[in-house]
């Protein structure tokens, strides 16, 4: 199977974002398409964030581009 990568529609004009592969188990830097990809259970990560189980510093308004 060929891996296909996608970037969020809201970040099309912003090169400083990440891309997800078609199976949602890898993420990579959109500026470095040939570089390494982070492997993980991304749907589980999203569920944990939504449930408040992941602590992170508040984002500034400048960080909302992606």
Secondary structure, DSSP 4 states (H G I P E B T S, - for coil): ----EE--GGGTT-SS-EEEETTSSEEEETT-TTS-EEES-HHHHHHHHHTT-S--PPPPGGGGG-
